Amino acid sequence: MGKKVVVIGAGPGGYVAALRASALGGEVTVIEKENPGGTCLNWGCIPSKIMKTSADTYLRLLEAAEFGINIGGGSEVALTPDMKAIMARKQRIVETQRKGILSLLQQGRIEYEQGRGYIKGTGVAGVVDRDGNEKDIPFDRLIIATGTAPLNIGAFPFDGESVLSSNDLLELDHVPDSIVIVGGGVIGCEFACILSALGSRVTIVEAMSRILPLPSVDESCSKILQREMKKQKIKLITDQVVESAQKSGDKLVITLGPSPFADPAKASKIKAQTLESRKMVVCIGRSPLAWDIGLENIGLATDDKGWIEVNHRMETRVQGVYAIGDILGPRHIMLAHVASHEGMVAAANAMGGSEEMHYHAVPGAIFTMPEIGNVGLTEAEALARGMEVECSSVNFRVLGKAQAMGEIAGEAKIVAEKGTGKVLGVHIIGPHATDILAEATLAVNKGMTLSDLAGTIHAHPTLAEIISETALKGAGMALHG
């Protein structure tokens, strides 16, 4: 008999952990309260990328004449986004992906239980279905992968009508004529680009001094994105926060004030202002889904914010109990592909292995317009660690492929250790930056140098040439860059 492994949550961490544990000989049961795929498939990565694909297509059609394409009908042709059709396509794709996950679990001989999973006590999990029926499931090892939900702010709680969560955006049946996005992080910036492209008048309100104020995002990428957003008529308000949002007829009156994070000299010059908007979406954080899963029944406490703490083996303070994914909180990296890798590590260890999770070469993909891809250290992070670095950057406009595509905005930047040329970080903003990033991730993961990248032949004409051009420049052999 193999070890009995229970996984609570079938998101990108949970279902991957289940597949790995089963492949290693475990008797695995997965418990999922909603739909397989978690936030990523149902409320995040995939639905938003479906919307972005529609937005990209719409913009391309508007620019068709520039590419020598005449759309029949002349001035009588009206290209308009159909949000209901976009959402219907989203639903079809998501359903297909859900079925795919369930099929994988079935092929892996994994039991799938639909219902609210919780921990009844040592070695026993419970699942309550929609009809209230309860079932006990014994386990030798437990993997918690319950994830998070959008953070609800008490001053302006979600109502699903005027004040929206990021989940609500993925259920829109029309393109709002105006929307204020609270939070200029990844989710806020992605939706700002999508909704602006589809015709909304978009304003971003960010408490920090720049959009994408994340340690992993190089400041140069933020500056270029901010420039491109202004071209897209997206209004950016930094160093301010939303203090209140009140209904006034069919609109919201939104009051702003200085951010507590703003530089004091700058904050003193910020005057209170109000905005009017049809809708407001709040994208400023996630809350852990750990409060109702029975952690207390096995003596497992969270930290003061509700996140579960683990070691490098993904094991909690309770032996044989592991946790993965977003439930670990911002001390770890809250990304779907990180959750999947954590799931593989946790499953291997649950089955008697000895693996550790490493975070030094985690790629980040931000689907703004243009896209951003990053891996490794930013220049600021490297300098803060006392490292001596040399940075090289090349604009996309030097690439023939970018010119042919008509997408020349952006650059690639390589942060390298001075003297050795070891690649410490790569930061790309531009067309298909998220796809180009894989080579850079391998370079950071394997400790490769500028010379390694510069000496690698890249196909022409491709966007991937941006890596070789930047490496060549960093190695003192610049060509087109």
Secondary structure, 3 states (H helix, E strand, C coil): CCCEEEEECCCCCHHHHHHHHHHCCCEEEEEECCCCCHHHHHHCHHHHHHHHHHHHHHHHHHCHHHHCCCCCCHHHCCCCCCHHHHHHHHHHHHHHHHHHHHHHHHHCCCEEEECEEEEEECCEEEEECCCCCEEEEECCEEEECCCEEECCCCCCCCCCCCEECHHHHCCCCCCCCEEEEECCCHHHHHHHHHHHHHCCEEEEEECCCCCCCCCCCCHHHHHHHHHHHHHCCCEEEECEEEEEEEEECCEEEEEEEECCCCCHHHHCCCCCEEEEECEEEECCCEEECCCCCCHHHHCCCCCCCCCCCCCCCCECCCCCEEECHHHHCCCCCCCHHHHHHHHHHHHHHHCCCCCCCCCCCCCEEECCCCEEEEEECCHHHHHHCCCCEEEEEEEHHHCHHHHHHCCCCCEEEEEEECCCCEEEEEEEEECCHHHHHHHHHHHHHCCCEHHHHHCCCCCCCCCCHHHHHHHHHHCCCCCCC
